[in-house]
């Protein structure tokens, strides 16, 4: 797939957001000798859950919510930071910054609630794990506190003017290649994300031959509305072909709620027909490949 228009200037319309979410590990490997099985022990990989703590699971759930929220408003970064950074449109920086600030405070409250019950959860683990209990798996409260964190910063990159002309030319060439690769990644990410949403919705709007309807959650419609709402800001590469298909799907779902899709067969059929047309158009003309698994129904 080749970008036909001029390469977008990602340095002026977006910024890299580096997010680091840390927490205490809650699983440890169990020696195969500790497990009685009728099998080759070298083929057995068993783990133990250190703490059965709802307070800890709330933090895990929040972390997943944060990542999913960021995915919906950002785009993949390219290169060495790909797995830890988000390409963020400048128009969304204020919204994202306010959200992360709020999440830091909320996460801190959840952490304090977890630390308060941590000693008692450790005692419960001793009873629950019996011979598999190892006190070295459970650090002191202050060490646990230090294991948690939500930090983020914004990154910009440039080539120092003080280096030689030859070196600068070489580095500019590398930067141009990286940007082109990132543009491709962004285009694929948007197309793949939209294709997954459309295919999922079209599948869930089926009415079976016996008249029964496939069940779907409210989040199906919410996820599509979120994609529509942030598409213009996220379309940093100016993918006009995708924009036209997004507009068609958005128009078909304008004012349509999950409840309407469940109760109004005419609307359901109309929306499904349009989404199938969009899906077919994407399959024929817009090349996409799987990139990351989206949580479509929460």
C-alpha atoms as one frame of an Amber mdcrd trajectory, in Angstrom:
protein
   0.000   0.000   0.000   1.480   3.353  -0.989   0.637   6.835   0.176  -0.045
   8.844  -2.971  -0.282  12.335  -1.501   2.608  14.265   0.017   3.876  12.709
   3.231   2.058  14.341   6.164   4.120  16.419   8.562   3.586  14.406  11.736
   5.939  16.700  13.647   3.517  19.619  13.337   0.127  17.919  13.665   0.909
  15.382  16.386   3.149  14.555  19.301   4.427  11.378  20.913   2.905  10.490
  24.265   4.979   8.092  26.356   2.920   6.298  29.014   4.332   3.947  31.625
   1.941   1.934  33.795   3.574  -0.114  36.548   2.122  -2.486  39.114   3.055
  -5.408  41.315   3.151  -8.784  39.586   0.520 -11.151  40.938   1.654 -14.460
  39.489   4.673 -16.675  40.073   5.799 -19.841  38.388   5.338 -23.020  40.402
   8.110 -25.656  40.226   6.834 -28.639  38.259   8.005 -30.907  41.083   5.344
 -29.354  43.317   2.541 -30.576  41.059   1.350 -34.179  40.887   0.544 -34.976
  37.251   0.614 -38.039  35.033   2.745 -36.335  32.390   6.265 -35.271  31.539
   7.028 -32.536  34.083   9.130 -30.660  31.545   5.953 -30.183  29.512   4.056
 -28.664  32.448   4.025 -24.928  33.115   2.060 -24.018  36.228   1.619 -20.656
  37.941   0.099 -19.452  41.187  -1.903 -16.329  41.945  -0.220 -14.607  44.861
  -3.170 -12.548  46.081  -6.902 -13.016  45.786  -7.621  -9.308  46.213 -10.567
  -7.479  44.624  -8.751  -4.233  45.438  -5.817  -5.295  43.249  -8.128  -6.406
  40.441  -9.743  -2.956  40.428  -6.349  -1.455  39.622  -5.810  -4.008  36.844
  -9.226  -3.163  35.390  -8.491   0.571  35.514  -5.168   0.041  33.735  -6.935
  -1.803  30.947  -9.521   0.964  30.691  -6.780   3.592  30.399  -5.010   1.738
  27.593  -8.236   1.128  25.681  -9.233   4.796  26.062  -5.868   5.904  24.706
  -6.107   3.496  21.752  -9.346   5.166  20.718  -7.765   8.621  20.568  -4.240
   7.936  19.389  -2.315   6.133  16.679   0.663   3.787  16.691   4.151   5.196
  16.989   6.913   3.723  14.861  10.403   2.558  15.754  12.005   1.853  19.101
   9.166   3.477  21.069   6.398   1.620  19.234   5.382  -0.519  22.205   5.382
   2.257  24.785   4.294   5.404  22.944   1.166   6.767  21.306   1.070   9.154
  18.336  -1.340  11.778  19.619  -3.057  14.432  17.444  -2.314  17.906  18.819
  -6.028  18.707  18.861  -6.554  15.993  21.500  -3.611  16.759  23.791  -5.614
  18.827  26.293  -8.360  16.203  26.560  -5.902  13.342  26.967  -3.783  15.234
  29.479  -6.831  16.001  31.648  -7.914  12.359  31.463  -4.502  11.009  32.494
  -4.304  13.484  35.350  -7.693  12.279  36.575  -6.642   8.635  36.189  -3.490
   9.259  38.213  -5.622  10.506  41.109  -8.149   7.682  40.780  -5.410   5.072
  40.594  -3.748   6.503  43.691  -6.990   6.107  45.634  -7.321   2.504  44.478
  -3.712   1.867  45.441  -4.261   3.214  48.958  -7.310   0.955  49.327  -5.227
  -2.028  48.213  -2.325  -1.201  50.528  -4.721  -0.949  53.466  -5.844  -4.556
  53.043  -2.530  -5.907  51.723  -1.330  -7.448  55.034  -4.615  -9.278  55.535
  -4.598 -10.497  51.920  -1.107 -11.887  52.470  -2.336 -13.818  55.522  -5.206
 -15.202  53.462  -2.732 -16.266  50.774  -0.783 -18.235  53.363  -3.902 -20.265
  54.129  -4.982 -20.555  50.508  -1.631 -21.565  48.984  -0.484 -23.811  51.844
   2.819 -25.467  50.811   3.121 -23.185  47.777   3.195 -20.101  49.985   6.586
 -18.357  49.923   7.016 -15.267  52.129   9.634 -13.918  49.724   6.858 -13.406
  47.167   5.326 -10.725  49.395   7.395  -7.552  49.837   6.789  -4.974  52.551
   3.990  -2.451  52.092   6.323   0.398  51.135   8.015  -1.768  48.510   4.603
  -2.622  47.111   3.758   1.067  46.932   6.905   1.752  44.903   5.990  -1.020
  42.448   2.929   0.938  41.260   2.985   3.978  39.048   1.329   5.831  36.198
   3.732   8.232  34.531   3.500   9.977  31.198   5.380  12.579  29.208   5.323
  14.156  25.775   8.246  13.658  23.434   9.519  15.592  20.445  12.564  14.771
  18.359  14.915  16.831  16.260  18.339  16.641  14.676  20.973  18.819  16.410
  22.212  21.618  14.160  25.738  21.272  15.564  26.505  17.968  13.824  28.313
  17.776  10.495  26.439  18.352   7.237  27.124  14.782   6.114  25.836  13.306
   9.363  22.819  15.618   9.345  21.946  14.564   5.787  22.196  10.908   6.773
  20.010  11.371   9.851  17.429  13.363   7.895  17.234  10.460   5.478  16.645
   8.062   8.357  13.999  10.345   9.829  12.202  10.594   6.484  12.166   6.801
   6.166  10.845   6.430   9.712   8.077   8.962   9.079   7.039   7.173   5.888
   6.891   3.876   7.777   4.881   5.491  10.556   2.469   6.989   8.023   1.885
   3.491   6.658   1.311   2.162  10.180  -1.178   4.923  10.953  -3.109   4.315
   7.753  -3.243   0.571   8.397  -4.253   1.096  12.035  -7.206   3.307  11.118
  -8.369   1.035   8.324  -8.003  -2.124  10.396  -9.759  -0.610  13.403 -12.673
   0.575  11.303 -12.885  -2.728   9.415 -13.102  -4.637  12.709 -15.840  -2.382
  14.043 -17.919  -2.590  10.863 -17.547  -6.359  10.507 -18.446  -6.898  14.159
 -21.548  -4.696  13.930 -22.722  -6.251  10.674 -22.405  -9.724  12.177 -24.349
  -8.751  15.297 -27.233  -7.173  13.348 -28.140 -10.423  11.631 -31.715 -11.683
  11.955 -31.698 -15.473  11.707 -34.053 -17.476   9.509 -36.108 -18.438  12.558
 -36.668 -14.734  13.283 -34.359 -14.613  16.281 -31.950 -11.715  16.574 -28.286
 -11.975  17.438 -27.638 -10.405  20.832 -25.262  -7.459  21.095 -24.204  -5.080
  23.844 -24.686  -1.308  24.016 -20.902  -0.969  23.727 -21.083  -2.030  20.076
 -22.824   1.230  19.178 -20.759   3.227  21.695 -17.496   1.977  20.159 -18.601
   3.013  16.683 -19.736   6.436  17.899 -16.362   6.913  19.563 -14.550   6.005
  16.343 -16.720   8.414  14.343 -16.205  11.193  16.887 -12.396  10.992  16.875
 -11.765   9.931  13.294 -11.176  13.414  11.877  -8.552  14.191  14.525  -6.887
  10.790  14.185  -6.792  10.827  10.382  -3.361  12.437  10.410  -2.455  10.923
   7.044  -5.490  12.351   5.222  -6.879   8.981   4.112  -9.701  10.290   1.913
 -10.842   6.841   0.752 -11.377   5.727   4.326 -12.949   9.065   5.256 -15.654
   8.566   2.634 -16.535   5.107   3.957 -16.541   6.326   7.554 -18.925   9.120
   6.514 -21.304   6.587   4.934 -21.350   4.412   8.025 -21.737   7.430  10.283
 -24.688   8.710   8.281 -26.371   5.295   8.443 -26.072   5.267  12.242 -26.945
   8.914  12.807 -29.378   9.097  15.716 -29.535   5.294  15.972 -29.232   3.844
  19.463 -28.609   0.288  20.572 -32.214   0.026  21.728 -33.519   1.137  18.320
 -31.410  -1.535  16.640 -32.890  -4.132  18.965 -36.534  -3.119  18.521 -36.859
  -1.559  15.053 -36.360  -4.251  12.408 -36.516  -1.766   9.529 -33.731   0.396
  10.968 -31.745  -2.674  11.895 -31.939  -3.999   8.334 -31.087  -0.619   6.812
 -28.026  -0.114   9.019 -26.870  -3.670   8.416 -27.198  -3.245   4.625 -25.073
  -0.084   4.670 -22.434  -1.618   6.927 -22.228  -4.666   4.679 -21.727  -2.381
   1.683 -18.974  -0.522   3.519 -17.400  -3.810   4.580 -17.463  -5.121   0.987
 -15.934  -1.885  -0.274 -13.126  -2.152   2.253 -12.497  -5.795   1.412 -12.250
  -4.988  -2.306 -10.437  -1.680  -2.385  -8.812  -0.920   0.970  -6.023  -3.271
   1.934  -5.843  -3.886   5.665  -4.093  -6.419   7.826  -4.665  -7.411  11.465
  -2.736  -5.182  13.821  -4.066  -5.305  17.381  -7.056  -6.931  18.959  -9.753
  -4.451  19.945 -12.134  -4.962  22.835 -15.416  -4.524  21.009 -17.873  -5.475
  23.731 -17.016  -4.461  27.270
